[in-house]
Amino acid sequence: MRIKFVLLLLFVTGAMFSQPVSVTFQVDMSVQVGYGLFDTANDIVYLRGEFNDWDLNYPMTDDDVDTIYTFTIEGLMPADTFNYKYYRSNGETWEDDPERVLIVPDQDDTLEVAFFNRQDGSTVSGDVLVAFNVNMEFEKIAGRFEPGNDTVWVRGAFNGWAGTNPMTQSVTDPNIYEGQADLFLFEGDTIHYKFAYGTSNDITWENDFTQNTGGHRLIGITADVINDGFILDEGTFNEISLDDVTNYESSVVFSVDMNNAVDLNGNPFTAIENVFVCGGTFPLGWGWDQNQYDNATFMNDNGEEGDTTPGDGIWAVRVFFPQYTPLLVQYKYGANWGLSSNNGTNDNENPSGEDHWIELLPVMVSARVENVFGEATTSDNPHILLDVVTDLEEVNTGVTGFALKQNYPNPFNPSTTINFAIQETGFVTLKVYDILGNEITTLVSEHLNSGEYKVGFDGSSLSSGIYFYELRTKENIATNKMILIK
């Protein structure tokens, strides 16, 4: 027993007193120099990774002038794991994915020499004219893209994801925008890029392509491409078709429970003074910086604009998405925009990359989503949409009266159809309430022409019971009762 105790004590003592170590990184830039992509007199290669927050504060040096650059990091703890890459100042160029991985050894170590971008000179290389075309028709029809005011860019790793490659409108098709880049490429290279449009202060990026590395568009470079010296890549902005977008305007009520909300460091907010939602799908925008205030959509807890119960700590707002909106919507909440109570940043719900997602339906009219602050999801497992209204159809014109008909079937489980008629053109709302008078959902909230309409209602998220639906115009109000039995 004494021997076992001594061995256990030695193991615990050793673990408690692990000593920090130093690791020396080495990268060979000779191939980059040979192809004129790196000037030893003027250019710098940096070591960037999780160990320095991907910053530019680790410039590497070549003391013996052999084009092998080194940098030593001290104070790393054995067994810690870090992702990293090399980065050269010429062209502001990162190495391609995948990221390199360091598992810190248990003693001082010098890593084997690595070639920048894993290019050792053994593959075909050469100058390639890369042409890019993008179809902007859906963005233009939806009113998100304004050809007279907005610029279209191709942005990628080859230009530092900057706006240095603006695209021009095709002379043969005004919906097509064209751009190009002259690049020195190696066989096996992968070009990472995306299209974007807007102004210098308000940029709309394509959504992440979740099936691709980094969520980017990718172009694989073969020996044939290099020998040809040319490649064309083309697509539609966000790669959407009519099956991938809303076929008409639809609304979503975003609601988020702010009770017990904490910031990125797990600290409770001293008070919830405002709540907002940002996102990557118009009319949502990313609005974390001080000059992006207008991109933030502010919510309320006063019983209006989709909020059902004033003062309950659940904030809400109704957002109207225009026709031809991409179905996958990425968004994120924040608290106390621009105030000291935001605990240091407006982007304070989750770390970067941890967002919320919903997926709209092509024929959806309205829906709502319920979230809890800090509980994100992923693009392939989006939040469930509740109270989805899938269609609003005009079934008859020339109606001479105002009417709200009994839903059919009734009782229903879980779906039913409501028919109504309006005599005069104007703004119309059709809402559903529970037996206590709480608003459940808005089925219609828009300007309609005189006529008879039908709209579907799905009660999958509701419990059995009696519900009321109310039709309201400027001049008339009507209410009926319906019964959900599960």
TORVEX-509926 format. One line per 10 residues: number of its first residue (from 1); for each residue x, z, y of C-alpha. Coordinates in nm, 4 decimals. Layout:
<atoms>
NUM> X Z Y  ... .
</atoms>
This chain:
<atoms>
1> 0.0000 0.0000 0.0000  0.2856 0.0826 0.2390  0.4448 -0.2628 0.1835  0.1162 -0.4396 0.2632  0.0777 -0.2336 0.5794  0.4304 -0.3176 0.6943  0.3770 -0.6907 0.6321  0.0465 -0.6831 0.8213  0.2125 -0.4971 1.1097  0.4930 -0.7542 1.1260 .
11> 0.2399 -1.0407 1.1289  0.0299 -0.8854 1.4056  0.3360 -0.7927 1.6083  0.4722 -1.1484 1.5807  0.1400 -1.2954 1.6914  0.1186 -1.0581 1.9870  0.4649 -1.1453 2.1088  0.4665 -1.5279 2.0740  0.7098 -1.6529 2.3327  0.6390 -1.9404 2.5692 .
21> 0.8413 -2.2525 2.5004  0.9556 -2.5617 2.6880  0.8728 -2.9191 2.5851  1.0602 -3.2264 2.7081  0.8692 -3.5542 2.7254  1.0432 -3.8949 2.7069  0.9029 -4.2381 2.7906  1.0890 -4.5687 2.7635  1.0147 -4.8036 3.0557  1.2536 -5.0830 2.9508 .
31> 0.9776 -5.3235 2.8427  0.7908 -5.2652 3.1678  1.1120 -5.3323 3.3614  1.1831 -5.6495 3.1627  0.8440 -5.7950 3.2510  0.8685 -5.7033 3.6171  0.6018 -5.4328 3.5961  0.8324 -5.1454 3.6890  1.1065 -5.1332 3.9512  1.3555 -4.8555 3.8779 .
41> 1.4561 -4.8410 4.2449  1.1086 -4.7960 4.3909  0.8523 -4.7112 4.1224  0.7720 -4.3766 3.9663  0.6384 -4.2872 3.6225  0.4358 -3.9662 3.6001  0.3398 -3.7317 3.3202  -0.0307 -3.6493 3.3626  -0.2468 -3.4385 3.1337  -0.4628 -3.1354 3.0802 .
51> -0.1607 -2.9129 3.1358  -0.1477 -3.0174 3.5065  -0.5149 -3.1124 3.5625  -0.4155 -3.4821 3.5348  -0.2343 -3.4539 3.8683  0.0647 -3.6443 4.0117  0.2875 -3.3375 4.0335  0.5052 -3.4187 3.7280  0.7220 -3.7191 3.8350  0.9669 -3.8109 3.5596 .
61> 1.3384 -3.8835 3.6166  1.6077 -4.1037 3.4602  1.9290 -3.9151 3.5287  2.1462 -4.1270 3.2971  1.9923 -4.4591 3.4143  1.8936 -4.5830 3.0668  1.5247 -4.6516 3.1615  1.4193 -4.3525 2.9505  1.2422 -4.1106 3.1835  1.2042 -3.7418 3.1054 .
71> 1.0181 -3.4357 3.2251  1.0284 -3.0802 3.0887  0.7334 -2.8429 3.1025  0.8186 -2.4752 3.0665  0.5942 -2.1832 2.9792  0.3715 -2.3531 2.7203  0.2258 -2.1322 2.4492  0.2788 -2.2297 2.0837  -0.0191 -2.3944 1.9076  -0.1948 -2.4824 2.2354 .
81> -0.3244 -2.8422 2.2392  -0.3228 -3.0801 2.5380  -0.4240 -3.4436 2.5934  -0.1977 -3.6478 2.8196  -0.0906 -3.9963 2.9292  0.1905 -4.1633 3.1190  0.1114 -4.3312 3.4506  0.3167 -4.5726 3.6599  0.2935 -4.6101 4.0355  0.3285 -4.9910 4.0210 .
91> -0.0330 -5.1062 4.0163  -0.1502 -4.7450 3.9791  -0.1638 -4.8070 3.6049  -0.2665 -4.5604 3.3367  -0.1795 -4.6133 2.9750  -0.4754 -4.7427 2.7735  -0.6773 -4.5126 2.5488  -0.6439 -4.3304 2.3212  -0.4908 -4.0343 2.5010  -0.1723 -3.8873 2.3580 .
101> -0.1989 -3.5392 2.2036  0.0530 -3.2559 2.2264  0.0365 -2.9594 1.9898  0.2837 -2.7139 2.1388  0.5583 -2.6254 1.8853  0.6725 -2.2695 1.8200  1.0144 -2.3308 1.9750  1.1723 -2.5396 2.2510  1.1497 -2.9071 2.1616  1.2192 -3.2600 2.2855 .
111> 0.9584 -3.5176 2.1838  1.0543 -3.8533 2.0403  1.0926 -4.1368 2.2899  0.7615 -4.3155 2.3454  0.7156 -4.6615 2.4951  0.4887 -4.6814 2.7981  0.1429 -4.7957 2.6848  0.2896 -4.8129 2.3313  0.4418 -5.1537 2.4174  0.7811 -5.1882 2.2548 .
121> 0.8363 -5.5581 2.3325  0.7530 -5.6792 1.9808  0.4204 -5.8449 2.0757  0.3293 -6.1599 2.2671  0.2877 -6.1114 2.6409  0.2301 -6.3184 2.9513  0.0280 -6.3856 3.2654  -0.3495 -6.4188 3.2135  -0.6202 -6.5136 3.4628  -0.9149 -6.2879 3.3738 .
131> -1.2481 -6.4154 3.5113  -1.5531 -6.1876 3.5415  -1.9181 -6.2912 3.5913  -2.2148 -6.0559 3.6301  -2.5875 -6.1355 3.6609  -2.7517 -5.9195 3.9304  -3.1083 -6.0531 3.8959  -3.2732 -5.7323 3.7705  -3.1002 -5.5185 4.0329  -3.2090 -5.7597 4.3062 .
141> -3.5746 -5.7849 4.1955  -3.5953 -5.4060 4.1606  -3.4823 -5.3669 4.5213  -3.1731 -5.1674 4.4338  -2.9272 -5.4427 4.5226  -2.9404 -5.6137 4.8631  -2.7295 -5.9333 4.8636  -2.6978 -5.9345 5.2426  -2.5668 -5.5782 5.2669  -2.4126 -5.4837 4.9326 .
151> -2.0805 -5.5890 4.7823  -2.0331 -5.6417 4.4081  -1.7000 -5.5312 4.2573  -1.5232 -5.5464 3.9264  -1.3389 -5.2157 3.8929  -1.1133 -5.1148 3.6088  -0.7925 -4.9578 3.4915  -0.6076 -5.2710 3.6089  -0.6901 -5.1970 3.9755  -0.7123 -4.8181 3.9669 .
161> -1.0950 -4.8354 3.9556  -1.0816 -4.9227 4.3258  -1.2705 -5.1772 4.5334  -0.9830 -5.4244 4.5546  -1.1585 -5.7005 4.3586  -1.4843 -5.7921 4.5400  -1.6922 -6.0611 4.3725  -1.8549 -6.3630 4.5365  -2.1941 -6.5240 4.4866  -2.1910 -6.8303 4.2616 .
171> -2.2701 -7.1614 4.4338  -2.4744 -7.2745 4.1319  -2.6745 -6.9541 4.0634  -2.7307 -6.6991 4.3432  -2.7966 -6.4267 4.0849  -2.4435 -6.4624 3.9434  -2.1412 -6.2976 4.1058  -1.7896 -6.4088 4.0166  -1.4495 -6.2419 4.0372  -1.1035 -6.2631 3.8868 .
181> -0.7758 -6.0797 3.8410  -0.4273 -6.2120 3.7637  -0.2792 -5.9715 3.5075  0.0352 -5.9483 3.2991  -0.0919 -5.8557 2.9522  0.0333 -5.7823 2.6028  -0.1201 -5.8813 2.2732  -0.3316 -5.5851 2.1630  -0.4087 -5.4702 2.5179  -0.7647 -5.3664 2.6002 .
191> -0.8976 -5.4166 2.9531  -1.1274 -5.1306 3.0570  -1.3656 -5.2059 3.3429  -1.7166 -5.1827 3.4886  -1.9184 -5.3616 3.7534  -2.0358 -5.1732 4.0628  -2.2168 -5.2567 4.3848  -2.3040 -5.1025 4.7194  -2.1097 -5.0074 5.0287  -1.7847 -4.8196 5.0704 .
201> -1.9799 -4.4933 5.1107  -2.2568 -4.5514 4.8556  -2.1571 -4.7068 4.5229  -2.3822 -4.7723 4.2221  -2.1859 -4.7914 3.8981  -2.3058 -4.9308 3.5701  -2.4205 -4.6637 3.3268  -2.1785 -4.5593 3.0538  -2.1680 -4.7958 2.7564  -2.1806 -4.5154 2.5022 .
211> -2.0767 -4.7382 2.2119  -1.7443 -4.8216 2.3799  -1.4296 -4.6162 2.4337  -1.4590 -4.4297 2.7621  -1.8049 -4.5776 2.8171  -1.6424 -4.8841 2.9735  -1.6746 -5.2581 2.9235  -1.3848 -5.3713 2.7044  -1.1930 -5.6982 2.6697  -0.9533 -5.7218 2.3757 .
221> -0.6430 -5.9327 2.4382  -0.5171 -6.1498 2.1515  -0.2133 -6.3745 2.1221  -0.4424 -6.6773 2.1688  -0.5684 -6.5393 2.5002  -0.2139 -6.4931 2.6255  -0.1142 -6.8404 2.5112  -0.4214 -6.9890 2.6833  -0.3513 -6.7866 2.9976  -0.7248 -6.7458 3.0634 .
231> -1.0271 -6.5465 2.9483  -1.3851 -6.5222 3.0808  -1.6032 -6.2148 3.0331  -1.9607 -6.2167 3.1576  -2.2755 -6.0096 3.1341  -2.5794 -5.8636 3.3074  -2.5441 -5.5520 3.5221  -2.5967 -5.2587 3.2822  -2.6481 -5.5223 3.0075  -3.0261 -5.4983 3.0275 .
241> -3.3176 -5.7245 2.9277  -3.6936 -5.6816 2.9732  -3.6904 -5.4623 2.6613  -3.4376 -5.2338 2.8291  -3.6144 -5.1727 3.1631  -3.9440 -5.0387 3.2915  -4.1937 -5.3205 3.3256  -4.3563 -5.1614 3.6316  -4.3099 -4.8613 3.8603  -4.3176 -4.5278 3.6805 .
251> -4.2842 -4.1670 3.7882  -4.1134 -3.8676 3.6280  -4.1594 -3.5048 3.7258  -3.8216 -3.3321 3.6880  -3.8529 -2.9542 3.6496  -3.5729 -2.7035 3.6006  -3.5932 -2.3321 3.5255  -3.3609 -2.1526 3.7700  -3.4351 -1.8022 3.6446  -3.1057 -1.6428 3.5358 .
261> -2.9095 -1.9491 3.6538  -2.5293 -1.9093 3.6664  -2.2522 -2.1248 3.8131  -1.9622 -2.3010 3.6379  -1.7785 -1.9717 3.5934  -2.0788 -1.7883 3.4526  -2.1470 -1.6013 3.7776  -2.5108 -1.5567 3.8872  -2.6088 -1.7107 4.2194  -2.6756 -1.4465 4.4840 .
271> -2.9918 -1.6369 4.5737  -3.1526 -1.9716 4.4999  -3.1963 -2.1242 4.8438  -3.2370 -2.4874 4.7440  -3.2276 -2.6884 4.4202  -3.1590 -3.0589 4.3903  -3.1176 -3.3307 4.1315  -2.8551 -3.6067 4.1372  -2.8157 -3.8987 3.9017  -2.6864 -4.2414 3.8209 .
281> -3.0180 -4.4310 3.8236  -3.1863 -4.5370 4.1492  -3.3487 -4.3733 4.3414  -3.1353 -4.0858 4.2131  -2.7766 -4.0907 4.3377  -2.4651 -3.8792 4.2971  -2.4517 -3.6491 4.5963  -2.1855 -3.3830 4.5557  -1.9689 -3.4596 4.8609  -2.0530 -3.3649 5.2187 .
291> -2.1069 -3.7301 5.3164  -2.3512 -3.7839 5.0262  -2.6293 -3.5499 5.1366  -2.8863 -3.8308 5.1347  -2.8126 -3.9014 4.7669  -2.9374 -3.5581 4.6596  -3.3109 -3.5328 4.5778  -3.4297 -3.1869 4.6759  -3.6844 -3.0025 4.4649  -3.9435 -2.7371 4.5474 .
301> -4.1058 -2.4233 4.4098  -4.4148 -2.4251 4.6306  -4.6753 -2.5849 4.4054  -4.6289 -2.9366 4.5483  -4.4688 -3.2673 4.4421  -4.5042 -3.1937 4.0705  -4.4428 -2.8188 4.0842  -4.7306 -2.6350 3.9147  -4.6824 -2.2657 3.9982  -4.5430 -2.1533 4.3356 .
311> -4.2640 -1.8954 4.3299  -4.2081 -1.8839 3.9519  -3.8427 -1.9923 3.9722  -3.9172 -2.3293 3.8136  -3.8347 -2.6005 4.0658  -3.9745 -2.9526 4.0426  -3.9946 -3.2912 4.2121  -4.1659 -3.6194 4.1300  -3.9333 -3.9206 4.1338  -4.0673 -4.2762 4.1385 .
321> -3.8522 -4.5275 3.9514  -3.9085 -4.8921 4.0549  -3.9920 -5.1795 3.8256  -3.6943 -5.2960 3.6153  -3.5303 -4.9543 3.6053  -3.2876 -4.9159 3.3077  -3.4462 -4.6886 3.0476  -3.1557 -4.4469 3.0009  -3.1417 -4.2056 3.2964  -2.8431 -3.9751 3.3517 .
331> -2.8837 -3.6811 3.5894  -2.7691 -3.3319 3.6790  -2.8982 -3.0380 3.8828  -2.7294 -2.8287 4.1496  -2.8101 -2.5175 4.3511  -2.7652 -2.4295 4.7185  -2.6323 -2.7619 4.8462  -2.3858 -2.7134 5.1323  -2.4292 -2.3341 5.1450  -2.1774 -2.0587 5.0800 .
341> -2.4103 -1.9368 4.8051  -2.3269 -2.2492 4.6016  -2.0220 -2.0513 4.4820  -1.7704 -2.3097 4.5978  -1.9136 -2.6476 4.5011  -2.2370 -2.8457 4.5087  -2.1660 -2.9737 4.1558  -2.2235 -2.6321 4.0027  -2.4487 -2.6702 3.6984  -2.2091 -2.7810 3.4254 .
351> -1.8502 -2.9082 3.3991  -1.7871 -3.2781 3.4613  -1.9352 -3.4955 3.1876  -2.2006 -3.2438 3.0779  -2.5192 -3.4020 3.2110  -2.8872 -3.4378 3.1331  -3.0396 -3.7560 2.9897  -3.3903 -3.8940 2.9409  -3.5043 -4.2293 2.8051  -3.7942 -4.3999 2.9805 .
361> -4.0352 -4.6372 2.8056  -4.0764 -5.0046 2.9069  -4.4540 -4.9594 2.9588  -4.4471 -4.6026 3.0876  -4.6541 -4.5061 3.3918  -4.5623 -4.1385 3.4232  -4.4128 -3.8428 3.2374  -4.2411 -3.5113 3.2979  -3.9332 -3.3359 3.1630  -3.8648 -2.9629 3.1442 .
371> -3.5044 -2.8409 3.1726  -3.3166 -2.5129 3.1941  -3.0274 -2.4963 3.4420  -2.7008 -2.5234 3.2500  -2.8477 -2.6590 2.9244  -2.7312 -3.0224 2.9107  -2.7819 -3.2905 2.6475  -2.6267 -3.6240 2.5507  -2.7208 -3.9899 2.5866  -2.7886 -4.0254 2.2136 .
381> -3.0030 -3.7099 2.2054  -3.1997 -3.7174 2.5330  -3.4525 -3.4578 2.6458  -3.8079 -3.5099 2.5206  -4.0505 -3.6604 2.7718  -4.3807 -3.4735 2.7971  -4.7298 -3.5948 2.8936  -4.6280 -3.9590 2.8719  -4.8772 -4.2071 3.0160  -4.7933 -4.5385 2.8570 .
391> -5.0191 -4.7834 3.0366  -5.2495 -4.8423 3.3301  -5.4528 -5.1562 3.2776  -5.7075 -5.3242 3.5032  -5.9978 -5.4256 3.2791  -6.2560 -5.5566 3.5269  -6.2667 -5.6694 3.8891  -6.5549 -5.6842 4.1345  -6.6803 -5.3324 4.0483  -6.9456 -5.2136 4.2932 .
401> -6.9300 -4.8378 4.2372  -6.7095 -4.5320 4.1911  -6.7095 -4.3909 3.8363  -6.5131 -4.1662 3.6038  -6.6184 -4.2256 3.2437  -6.5928 -3.9916 2.9458  -6.2629 -4.0215 2.7652  -6.2670 -4.1796 2.4198  -6.2223 -4.0478 2.1625  -6.3379 -3.6995 2.2512 .
411> -6.2454 -3.4622 2.0969  -5.9038 -3.6249 2.0483  -5.5730 -3.5631 1.8683  -5.3329 -3.6307 2.0287  -5.4152 -3.9453 2.2305  -5.7189 -4.0624 2.4232  -5.8185 -4.3255 2.6816  -5.9802 -4.2661 3.0203  -6.1749 -4.5410 3.2002  -6.2534 -4.5239 3.5712 .
421> -6.3689 -4.7506 3.8513  -6.3052 -4.7527 4.2245  -6.5194 -4.9343 4.4756  -6.2711 -4.9697 4.7598  -5.9020 -5.0534 4.7613  -5.6923 -4.7474 4.8414  -5.4751 -4.4627 4.7162  -5.5960 -4.3123 4.3868  -5.4948 -4.0060 4.1863  -5.6015 -3.9095 3.8354 .
431> -5.4811 -3.5662 3.7266  -5.5224 -3.3428 3.4223  -5.5758 -2.9642 3.4513  -5.6015 -2.6822 3.1992  -5.8986 -2.4488 3.1822  -5.7350 -2.2147 3.4379  -5.6987 -2.4936 3.6918  -5.3236 -2.5437 3.6486  -5.2123 -2.9037 3.6915  -5.0804 -3.0425 3.3626 .
441> -4.9850 -3.3945 3.4620  -5.0577 -3.6826 3.6990  -5.1776 -3.9948 3.5205  -5.2220 -4.2125 3.8300  -5.0817 -4.1735 4.1790  -5.0699 -4.5111 4.3517  -5.2444 -4.7702 4.5652  -5.5007 -4.9661 4.3566  -5.7290 -5.2585 4.4269  -6.1038 -5.2312 4.3762 .
451> -6.1824 -5.2603 4.0049  -6.2163 -5.0871 3.6690  -5.9102 -4.9420 3.4979  -5.8143 -4.7650 3.1786  -5.5233 -4.5319 3.1220  -5.3905 -4.3591 2.8123  -5.3155 -3.9871 2.7841  -5.0974 -3.8253 2.5169  -5.1454 -3.4521 2.4572  -4.8755 -3.4108 2.1923 .
461> -4.7039 -3.1360 2.3909  -5.0244 -2.9413 2.4582  -5.2087 -2.6817 2.2544  -5.5676 -2.7199 2.1402  -5.8249 -2.6427 2.4063  -6.0439 -2.7649 2.6888  -5.8896 -2.9741 2.9669  -6.0286 -3.1362 3.2797  -5.9385 -3.4676 3.4397  -6.0064 -3.5404 3.8067 .
471> -6.0296 -3.8779 3.9805  -5.9789 -3.8675 4.3565  -5.9896 -4.1330 4.6287  -6.0138 -4.1012 5.0034  -6.3958 -4.0917 4.9858  -6.4826 -3.9616 4.6372  -6.3952 -3.7004 4.3734  -6.5141 -3.6817 4.0131  -6.4220 -3.4471 3.7239  -6.4851 -3.4639 3.3471 .
481> -6.4064 -3.2385 3.0542  -6.2137 -3.3349 2.7402  -6.1281 -3.1414 2.4226  -5.7973 -3.1519 2.2355  -5.8203 -3.0384 1.8718  -5.5057 -3.0236 1.6566 .
</atoms>
